[in-house]
Amino acid sequence: MTACPFGEAWDEVFARGGFDLAAESPRVSGLLRGAGLSGRGALLDLGCGLGRHLREREGLGPVVGLDSSSRALARAKQMPGVSCVRGLMTALPFAAGAFSAVLAWRSIYLQSMTDIRRTAGEIRRVLAPGGRLVCSVRTRDNALARHAEKTGRRLEEGTWELVAHGFCVTYHFFTRQEVLSVFKDFDIHQLSGMELAHTAITRGLPGENRFWVFSAQKP
Ligand SMILES: C[S@@+](CC[C@H](N)C(=O)[O-])C[C@H]1O[C@@H](n2cnc3c(N)ncnc32)[C@H](O)[C@@H]1O
């Protein structure tokens, strides 16, 4: 059980203008295309935030952004042709098989392991057979994980609550084995460790800002 006031933190982040992530979208679009998604039906951006990855969607078919933050969605839905839905990753308000692809970029690890497993089940449910997932999750060997060990509140193995810039956020830091275990019902392709851009929360922390980045397919 998390004590972070769920949802409020992200609304507050977006009320202050959002976070200052460097432009990762061309890289994310490249991964989506690399996973063979071009023109193959609807794409769900899970935890879409401001919808920065929804801009670079040329050739990717219809796009739906889901997020729990109404403030984030208010910005994301300004993009023409993008549908935005408020909801939780753990209970997706979509029919089984509704999507040919799901993007979960810097989003699903912001939960406890129980909720992450529930989310993986929901992703599998809303994907059509053969559908693809492109995902990034924070590694256990991560600058923020080491910071959490010093300043956070441990909820379970690898999961911490952290207060940064006045916001309380839950993070799970994944081992490689956990990625394989959580997504065991998918065929995992191209799982690799990658350094991604810092946010205001991680900039200045010693060590790397590493993520597991992978694409996976629902059999
Ligand atoms: C670090 S941001 C990443 C946003 C976007 N994917 C990107 O890469 O720019 C995480 C997003 O996940 C959303 N979020 C966190 N927990 C969520 C949940 N349980 N259900 C739906 N959205 C959630 C937050 O509101 C926030 O917009």
The ligand as an SDF file (V2000), in Angstrom:
LIG
                    3D

 27 29  0  0  0  0  0  0  0  0999 V2000
    7.3070   10.3620  -15.9960 C   0  0  0  0  0  0  0  0  0  0  0  0
    5.7350   10.7440  -16.7410 S   0  0  0  0  0  0  0  0  0  0  0  0
    6.0180   10.1530  -18.3950 C   0  0  0  0  0  0  0  0  0  0  0  0
    5.0340   10.7090  -19.3960 C   0  0  0  0  0  0  0  0  0  0  0  0
    5.2440   10.2630  -20.8410 C   0  0  0  0  0  0  0  0  0  0  0  0
    5.1270    8.8200  -20.9880 N   0  0  0  0  0  0  0  0  0  0  0  0
    6.5740   10.7510  -21.3490 C   0  0  0  0  0  0  0  0  0  0  0  0
    7.4840    9.9220  -21.5860 O   0  0  0  0  0  0  0  0  0  0  0  0
    6.7200   11.9690  -21.5350 O   0  0  0  0  0  0  0  0  0  0  0  0
    4.6620    9.5120  -16.0400 C   0  0  0  0  0  0  0  0  0  0  0  0
    3.2050    9.7000  -16.4000 C   0  0  0  0  0  0  0  0  0  0  0  0
    2.4620    8.5870  -15.9120 O   0  0  0  0  0  0  0  0  0  0  0  0
    1.2410    9.0540  -15.3340 C   0  0  0  0  0  0  0  0  0  0  0  0
    0.8300    8.0540  -14.3400 N   0  0  0  0  0  0  0  0  0  0  0  0
    1.4790    7.7150  -13.1930 C   0  0  0  0  0  0  0  0  0  0  0  0
    0.8440    6.7030  -12.5810 N   0  0  0  0  0  0  0  0  0  0  0  0
   -0.2310    6.3930  -13.3670 C   0  0  0  0  0  0  0  0  0  0  0  0
   -1.2770    5.4060  -13.2860 C   0  0  0  0  0  0  0  0  0  0  0  0
   -1.3200    4.5290  -12.2700 N   0  0  0  0  0  0  0  0  0  0  0  0
   -2.2070    5.3580  -14.2590 N   0  0  0  0  0  0  0  0  0  0  0  0
   -2.1630    6.2370  -15.3040 C   0  0  0  0  0  0  0  0  0  0  0  0
   -1.1930    7.1860  -15.4450 N   0  0  0  0  0  0  0  0  0  0  0  0
   -0.2400    7.2570  -14.4840 C   0  0  0  0  0  0  0  0  0  0  0  0
    1.5880   10.4060  -14.7460 C   0  0  0  0  0  0  0  0  0  0  0  0
    0.4310   11.2270  -14.5740 O   0  0  0  0  0  0  0  0  0  0  0  0
    2.5660   10.9430  -15.7870 C   0  0  0  0  0  0  0  0  0  0  0  0
    1.8960   11.6560  -16.7920 O   0  0  0  0  0  0  0  0  0  0  0  0
  1  2  1  0
  2  3  1  0
  2 10  1  0
  3  4  1  0
  4  5  1  0
  5  6  1  0
  5  7  1  0
  7  8  2  0
  7  9  1  0
 10 11  1  0
 11 12  1  0
 11 26  1  0
 12 13  1  0
 13 14  1  0
 13 24  1  0
 14 15  1  0
 14 23  1  0
 15 16  2  0
 16 17  1  0
 17 18  1  0
 17 23  2  0
 18 19  1  0
 18 20  2  0
 20 21  1  0
 21 22  2  0
 22 23  1  0
 24 25  1  0
 24 26  1  0
 26 27  1  0
M  CHG  2   2   1   9  -1
M  END
$$$$
